Amino acid sequence: MTTPIGLIGLDPLAIHLVRAGFTVASSPDLRIAADRVHDLVTEFGPVGCLILNQPRVQSLIPRIYRHVNLTVLGSDQYPIVDDGDGYRTYQLRPGSTVVDVLKNAGVVTDAIDLDQLPPGLQFEPDGSLLDPNLPDWSEWDPDAGAPRRAAEPEAPPHPDEELFAESVRRALRGGAIRTGEAEVLFALSGSGGVGKSSLALSVANRAANRGRRVVLVDANLGQPDLATFLRVADGNLPTVFDAILDDNVRTGIISPLQLNRTRDARLSKVNFAFIQGPTAEQLATGRITASVLAGMIGQVRQFADLVVLDTQILERDDPRDLVSQVIEPELGAGGWALAVTGMSTAGLSNLIEVMERLIRLGVNPSHVMSLINRVPTNIALHNQDRIVAALRELSVHLGTIWEDNEILSRMNAGELASDLPVCANLIDVVLQRIFDMPVEAAPYSPDSGKDRRRWFRRRGKEAG
């Protein structure tokens, strides 16, 4: 028997509470979160519910507090002014732990194992979540006052010494200890609009949240857009071009700390590092080529667990030599590919042609995974079966990610979707194949969709 709890405005906490034994209703979208809490109350009766105070929930609190055991959390931006009438309040301050908040809310029961929460998991005063046990990569942050190039660069440390030092740093931070070179995963597609980039982000995010040291690389040289997804495109952060100028890949890596400082404080924290794609002006210099990118991957592999590369759409003529100079050599050396397709015949055809080429070159088909993404739940089964049959000839087919409005809602808001039930299981299967990690998320089947009366709904005009 688990303990149900609703979270509104606190979605990053959901995955941790699930591991501790809670049944959680949550979403980064406030309306969807409120609907899910409504469903939870319908199933279990009055449940514990935590709401992060903000203007958009002011109209929700009077509707919901009689039906749940409500605790409203105040942040430094939207503090608690008065004690709640009929519900609990808790003002977040530096050092406010999740355990303290849960105990104050009265939702801890015998069914809950608080030891499953990361030790020291706490809220920051702005309401965001801080997990001190995840590696912060602070040693990657460049010194803003340092010159671009050292006049006399120091000799690089011996690889054995560097590996040992990195292992010690990881162990002290409580993260997974890296051994050997990183695994490499390419996200591939034969057409646009199939969710390849969002899947690359999701795999990187889920692997990092599960303790791996991950570097996400925007290898779409023609149209890099991961920075836009992450909401850091205007952050004046380094790109792959900076790494090329300094002949040092670390110069171009944006650490999680830098990413989170640049992202809106209301967005959830990310735990992976990022190499941003070039601007159009930087690409026009001709210095960023597929062969240069291949060399950079080799450097990154020395100090990471996983390198995830979001690639450009695969074309038959391979105009930037990405397939011939980067993908083929890496897969031939034991790398991995995640081939993503939608229901488009043209996109599938391009993808199949490249996959056939890889197999002809001797790439191990067990290292090529495939899935169908954004499939409408009302699609004719024979159309889907046709695509599955074609993919199984050339890859390990993982399954289907169904069309889901919440994924789009999250991505549009700058949030990541890696923990959503619609895709978390298949992402875990990807990580299981690469690292032999256990699959944590349950398999997903499309919800039939029920028409229920909601709390957070339109009344002539949008509430809040």
Summary of the structure (lengths in Angstrom):
residues: 464
radius of gyration: 23.1
end to end distance: 35.4
largest distance: 69.6
contacts: 1485
relative contact order: 0.12
helix: 38%
strand: 16%
